[in-house]
Amino acid sequence: MYELGGLEEKKEEAKNETSVEKTEEKRKPFHYWTVGGRDYRLKLKASTIGKLENKYKQNIMNMIDDMPPLSVMLTIIQAAMEPWEHGMDYSDVQKLYDRWTEEGGNQMELFSGVIIPTMAVSGFFTEKQAQAIMEELKTV
C-alpha cells in the first residue's frame, strides 16, 4: 500500500513538472516594436494572414524567404498591428518607420528585429528557429 502511495506521489510530481515545461514553452503573446518610446504590439492573426496572402497571391512564408521590399514589410507590420492598434493604417506605419529610422533603425534591422520575431509570435516558427534565422542574417 505504501508503494502505491509513493507511486501516486511520483505521478503527481511528473504531472507538475510537465505543466511547468508546457508553461515555459508557451509562445510570447506579442512582439513589441518600440518607436519614439512607445511599444506597439505586433502579432498576425489568421484573418490578417489571409488578407496578406490574398493581396500578394502567395504564402506569407514565401514573402519572407528572402528580405522582402520595404513596402511588403510595412504592410506586414500594419496587418500585425491592426487588431491591437486600432485605426493604424499604412501611412501611419510609414510615418512610424520614418521616425524609427531617425532613431537609428534600418531596413535590415526591421526585417531581423521586427518581421522575424513577429512571425515567431504569430506561430510561423519556433523561437529557436527565429533566433537561428536572425543569427544567419547577422552573418550576411
Backbone as CSV, one residue per row, in Angstrom:
resi,resn,N_x,N_y,N_z,CA_x,CA_y,CA_z,C_x,C_y,C_z
1,MET,0.819,-1.195,0.000,0.000,0.000,0.000,0.865,1.262,0.000
2,TYR,1.948,1.241,0.750,2.840,2.390,0.837,3.452,2.693,-0.519
3,GLU,3.850,1.624,-1.235,4.466,1.834,-2.544,3.492,2.473,-3.523
4,LEU,2.234,2.104,-3.440,1.245,2.720,-4.321,1.114,4.202,-4.026
5,GLY,1.148,4.534,-2.730,1.084,5.950,-2.356,2.277,6.696,-2.919
6,GLY,3.469,6.084,-2.852,4.679,6.682,-3.413,4.579,6.825,-4.915
7,LEU,3.972,5.816,-5.549,3.785,5.854,-6.991,2.859,7.000,-7.384
8,GLU,1.787,7.186,-6.605,0.858,8.288,-6.874,1.564,9.639,-6.720
9,GLU,2.421,9.741,-5.688,3.155,10.995,-5.491,4.077,11.267,-6.677
10,LYS,4.751,10.211,-7.165,5.654,10.380,-8.303,4.873,10.793,-9.548
11,LYS,3.696,10.206,-9.743,2.866,10.586,-10.881,2.480,12.060,-10.790
12,GLU,2.117,12.486,-9.574,1.721,13.884,-9.360,2.905,14.814,-9.635
13,GLU,4.115,14.430,-9.156,5.305,15.244,-9.399,5.595,15.339,-10.895
14,ALA,5.498,14.214,-11.606,5.739,14.206,-13.047,4.721,15.087,-13.766
15,LYS,3.480,15.035,-13.320,2.431,15.856,-13.919,2.742,17.343,-13.716
16,ASN,3.177,17.707,-12.489,3.519,19.097,-12.200,4.706,19.553,-13.031
17,GLU,5.724,18.707,-13.190,6.888,19.062,-13.998,6.488,19.272,-15.452
18,THR,5.607,18.424,-15.964,5.144,18.551,-17.341,4.402,19.865,-17.539
19,SER,3.564,20.252,-16.594,2.820,21.503,-16.745,3.756,22.701,-16.677
20,VAL,4.820,22.616,-15.877,5.795,23.701,-15.817,6.516,23.806,-17.156
21,GLU,6.914,22.667,-17.733,7.589,22.678,-19.025,6.694,23.275,-20.102
22,LYS,5.414,22.916,-20.110,4.496,23.447,-21.116,4.334,24.948,-20.957
23,THR,4.305,25.433,-19.715,4.187,26.858,-19.467,5.409,27.585,-20.014
24,GLU,6.605,27.007,-19.814,7.822,27.637,-20.300,7.888,27.644,-21.821
25,GLU,7.285,26.632,-22.473,7.319,26.533,-23.917,6.300,27.448,-24.587
26,LYS,5.395,28.000,-23.825,4.325,28.821,-24.389,4.906,30.022,-25.135
27,ARG,4.316,30.313,-26.263,4.751,31.399,-27.128,4.457,32.754,-26.477
28,LYS,5.315,33.733,-26.748,5.076,35.093,-26.268,3.785,35.609,-26.896
29,PRO,3.018,36.428,-26.170,1.740,36.895,-26.717,1.898,37.893,-27.869
30,PHE,2.953,38.692,-27.851,3.171,39.713,-28.878,4.661,39.917,-29.076
31,HIS,4.992,40.533,-30.203,6.322,41.126,-30.354,6.080,42.630,-30.246
32,TYR,6.981,43.328,-29.606,6.826,44.768,-29.431,7.850,45.506,-30.275
33,TRP,7.358,46.494,-31.027,8.212,47.378,-31.826,8.171,48.734,-31.133
34,THR,9.318,49.167,-30.654,9.388,50.430,-29.917,9.820,51.550,-30.851
35,VAL,8.960,52.554,-30.942,9.225,53.732,-31.766,8.848,54.951,-30.940
36,GLY,9.776,55.867,-30.813,9.502,57.096,-30.072,9.129,56.844,-28.620
37,GLY,9.703,55.809,-28.034,9.435,55.494,-26.637,8.121,54.758,-26.402
38,ARG,7.390,54.450,-27.460,6.127,53.727,-27.314,6.253,52.326,-27.888
39,ASP,5.722,51.353,-27.187,5.721,49.968,-27.648,4.443,49.696,-28.433
40,TYR,4.598,49.190,-29.648,3.467,48.802,-30.485,3.399,47.273,-30.512
41,ARG,2.236,46.738,-30.200,2.048,45.286,-30.182,1.886,44.762,-31.605
42,LEU,2.600,43.681,-31.888,2.542,43.066,-33.211,2.284,41.570,-33.076
43,LYS,1.284,41.104,-33.792,1.002,39.674,-33.886,-0.011,39.491,-35.006
44,LEU,0.305,38.575,-35.896,-0.603,38.293,-37.001,-1.654,37.283,-36.569
45,LYS,-2.891,37.554,-36.923,-3.996,36.627,-36.681,-4.332,35.948,-38.007
46,ALA,-5.059,34.859,-37.931,-5.419,34.113,-39.144,-6.108,35.007,-40.171
47,SER,-6.981,35.881,-39.713,-7.707,36.749,-40.647,-6.769,37.717,-41.364
48,THR,-5.791,38.263,-40.655,-4.866,39.204,-41.297,-3.862,38.470,-42.186
49,ILE,-3.499,37.253,-41.804,-2.617,36.451,-42.654,-3.325,36.168,-43.976
50,GLY,-4.594,35.821,-43.893,-5.378,35.572,-45.102,-5.436,36.789,-46.002
51,LYS,-5.629,37.959,-45.414,-5.655,39.194,-46.208,-4.329,39.427,-46.916
52,LEU,-3.226,39.215,-46.187,-1.905,39.398,-46.787,-1.668,38.423,-47.926
53,GLU,-2.014,37.165,-47.693,-1.793,36.149,-48.722,-2.660,36.404,-49.951
54,ASN,-3.878,36.883,-49.744,-4.739,37.226,-50.879,-4.198,38.439,-51.635
55,LYS,-3.706,39.418,-50.912,-3.167,40.619,-51.543,-1.944,40.300,-52.401
56,TYR,-1.039,39.485,-51.857,0.206,39.195,-52.566,0.158,37.889,-53.362
57,LYS,-0.959,37.198,-53.313,-1.182,35.962,-54.077,-0.092,34.910,-53.850
58,GLN,0.346,34.811,-52.585,1.333,33.795,-52.227,1.331,33.572,-50.720
59,ASN,1.921,32.465,-50.340,2.065,32.131,-48.926,2.973,33.165,-48.266
60,ILE,2.627,33.574,-47.065,3.410,34.600,-46.369,4.846,34.140,-46.109
61,MET,5.048,32.844,-45.946,6.411,32.332,-45.736,7.265,32.562,-46.991
62,ASN,6.668,32.489,-48.162,7.407,32.773,-49.397,7.797,34.244,-49.468
63,MET,6.964,35.093,-48.883,7.219,36.530,-48.920,8.435,36.911,-48.092
64,ILE,8.748,36.127,-47.066,9.875,36.468,-46.205,11.058,35.519,-46.404
65,ASP,10.988,34.675,-47.448,12.067,33.738,-47.729,13.385,34.487,-47.911
66,ASP,13.329,35.593,-48.574,14.453,36.500,-48.743,13.951,37.831,-48.198
67,MET,14.835,38.784,-47.945,14.351,40.044,-47.395,13.408,40.710,-48.398
68,PRO,12.144,40.890,-48.003,11.166,41.486,-48.924,11.370,42.997,-49.058
69,PRO,10.729,43.591,-50.072,10.784,45.047,-50.212,10.203,45.728,-48.966
70,LEU,10.624,46.948,-48.738,10.153,47.704,-47.580,8.635,47.798,-47.555
71,SER,8.014,48.023,-48.701,6.556,48.160,-48.733,5.862,46.902,-48.236
72,VAL,6.418,45.726,-48.549,5.843,44.469,-48.076,6.024,44.352,-46.563
73,MET,7.216,44.693,-46.074,7.450,44.613,-44.623,6.521,45.557,-43.860
74,LEU,6.331,46.753,-44.382,5.446,47.707,-43.707,3.995,47.237,-43.749
75,THR,3.613,46.570,-44.831,2.261,46.013,-44.923,2.074,44.887,-43.898
76,ILE,3.100,44.061,-43.738,3.043,43.004,-42.721,2.911,43.623,-41.332
77,ILE,3.685,44.657,-41.072,3.618,45.331,-39.759,2.235,45.928,-39.546
78,GLN,1.706,46.583,-40.567,0.377,47.181,-40.434,-0.661,46.100,-40.144
79,ALA,-0.570,44.969,-40.822,-1.514,43.862,-40.592,-1.348,43.293,-39.183
80,ALA,-0.105,43.235,-38.703,0.155,42.714,-37.363,-0.298,43.681,-36.275
81,MET,-0.360,44.967,-36.602,-0.813,45.984,-35.646,-2.328,46.133,-35.632
82,GLU,-2.937,45.870,-36.757,-4.356,46.164,-36.972,-5.279,45.764,-35.812
83,PRO,-5.196,44.533,-35.311,-6.124,44.158,-34.233,-5.823,44.823,-32.889
84,TRP,-4.601,45.284,-32.715,-4.173,45.769,-31.393,-4.035,47.277,-31.326
85,GLU,-3.779,47.914,-32.445,-3.599,49.366,-32.504,-4.659,49.919,-33.451
86,HIS,-5.851,50.103,-32.937,-7.000,50.478,-33.760,-6.772,51.797,-34.500
87,GLY,-7.164,51.778,-35.762,-7.066,52.984,-36.581,-5.702,53.189,-37.222
88,MET,-4.767,52.266,-37.007,-3.430,52.400,-37.577,-3.465,51.932,-39.036
89,ASP,-3.272,52.873,-39.960,-3.294,52.486,-41.373,-1.870,52.485,-41.938
90,TYR,-1.759,52.155,-43.209,-0.454,52.000,-43.837,0.378,53.286,-43.761
91,SER,-0.249,54.430,-44.006,0.507,55.692,-43.961,1.019,55.979,-42.544
92,ASP,0.260,55.572,-41.524,0.731,55.723,-40.144,1.973,54.856,-39.902
93,VAL,1.972,53.652,-40.464,3.121,52.747,-40.305,4.330,53.306,-41.057
94,GLN,4.102,53.914,-42.207,5.207,54.555,-42.928,5.831,55.666,-42.078
95,LYS,4.987,56.463,-41.425,5.487,57.541,-40.562,6.256,56.968,-39.372
96,LEU,5.755,55.861,-38.815,6.472,55.207,-37.718,7.844,54.729,-38.176
97,TYR,7.886,54.137,-39.369,9.156,53.661,-39.899,10.126,54.827,-40.084
98,ASP,9.643,55.933,-40.640,10.494,57.112,-40.822,11.054,57.584,-39.480
99,ARG,10.197,57.629,-38.492,10.642,58.057,-37.156,11.647,57.062,-36.590
100,TRP,11.372,55.774,-36.779,12.245,54.724,-36.271,13.636,54.819,-36.914
101,THR,13.683,55.107,-38.228,15.000,55.244,-38.888,15.724,56.492,-38.384
102,GLU,14.981,57.549,-38.065,15.604,58.738,-37.481,16.209,58.424,-36.118
103,GLU,15.642,57.428,-35.441,16.158,56.997,-34.137,17.314,56.006,-34.280
104,GLY,17.659,55.651,-35.520,18.807,54.770,-35.732,18.481,53.424,-36.355
105,GLY,17.207,53.133,-36.579,16.834,51.862,-37.195,17.188,51.827,-38.674
106,ASN,17.208,50.621,-39.234,17.461,50.473,-40.672,16.644,49.297,-41.202
107,GLN,16.627,49.153,-42.509,15.773,48.158,-43.141,16.164,46.728,-42.758
108,MET,17.448,46.442,-42.632,17.890,45.105,-42.242,17.426,44.781,-40.819
109,GLU,17.528,45.768,-39.923,17.049,45.576,-38.545,15.534,45.412,-38.509
110,LEU,14.840,46.081,-39.407,13.388,45.939,-39.472,13.032,44.485,-39.790
111,PHE,13.746,43.911,-40.740,13.491,42.527,-41.120,13.856,41.561,-39.987
112,SER,15.081,41.689,-39.467,15.552,40.724,-38.465,14.985,40.979,-37.069
113,GLY,14.736,42.226,-36.730,14.310,42.544,-35.374,12.834,42.799,-35.189
114,VAL,12.095,42.936,-36.290,10.658,43.202,-36.189,9.851,42.133,-36.938
115,ILE,10.154,41.933,-38.212,9.375,40.990,-39.023,9.546,39.550,-38.527
116,ILE,10.782,39.088,-38.403,11.025,37.697,-37.996,10.453,37.407,-36.607
117,PRO,10.698,38.249,-35.590,10.082,37.976,-34.278,8.552,38.036,-34.304
118,THR,7.983,38.894,-35.144,6.531,38.957,-35.273,6.000,37.657,-35.854
119,MET,6.701,37.124,-36.833,6.311,35.838,-37.419,6.410,34.729,-36.377
120,ALA,7.416,34.798,-35.524,7.588,33.770,-34.486,6.429,33.788,-33.491
121,VAL,6.051,34.961,-32.993,4.940,35.013,-32.032,3.607,34.703,-32.696
122,SER,3.574,34.796,-34.019,2.345,34.517,-34.764,2.225,33.046,-35.152
123,GLY,3.194,32.231,-34.739,3.098,30.791,-34.929,3.694,30.250,-36.216
124,PHE,4.484,31.034,-36.919,5.077,30.550,-38.161,6.267,29.634,-37.920
125,PHE,7.000,29.887,-36.854,8.095,29.015,-36.465,8.396,29.235,-34.997
126,THR,9.223,28.364,-34.439,9.529,28.442,-33.014,10.493,29.586,-32.734
127,GLU,10.619,29.918,-31.478,11.550,30.963,-31.054,12.985,30.569,-31.429
128,LYS,13.316,29.290,-31.277,14.663,28.818,-31.632,14.919,28.975,-33.127
129,GLN,13.919,28.662,-33.933,14.071,28.831,-35.374,14.246,30.309,-35.713
130,ALA,13.493,31.181,-35.045,13.611,32.626,-35.275,15.010,33.103,-34.903
131,GLN,15.538,32.617,-33.789,16.893,33.009,-33.379,17.922,32.525,-34.390
132,ALA,17.733,31.313,-34.910,18.661,30.788,-35.916,18.615,31.654,-37.180
133,ILE,17.421,32.063,-37.589,17.288,32.923,-38.766,17.992,34.255,-38.520
134,MET,17.778,34.825,-37.327,18.396,36.115,-37.023,19.922,36.007,-36.956
135,GLU,20.429,34.885,-36.421,21.882,34.679,-36.396,22.433,34.585,-37.815
136,GLU,21.706,33.884,-38.671,22.113,33.741,-40.060,22.134,35.102,-40.757
137,LEU,21.146,35.943,-40.445,21.083,37.273,-41.050,22.247,38.151,-40.599
138,LYS,22.727,37.940,-39.387,23.841,38.745,-38.878,25.115,38.478,-39.670
139,THR,25.259,37.272,-40.224,26.465,36.925,-40.979,26.407,37.429,-42.414
140,VAL,25.235,37.893,-42.843,25.090,38.378,-44.229,25.727,39.733,-44.381
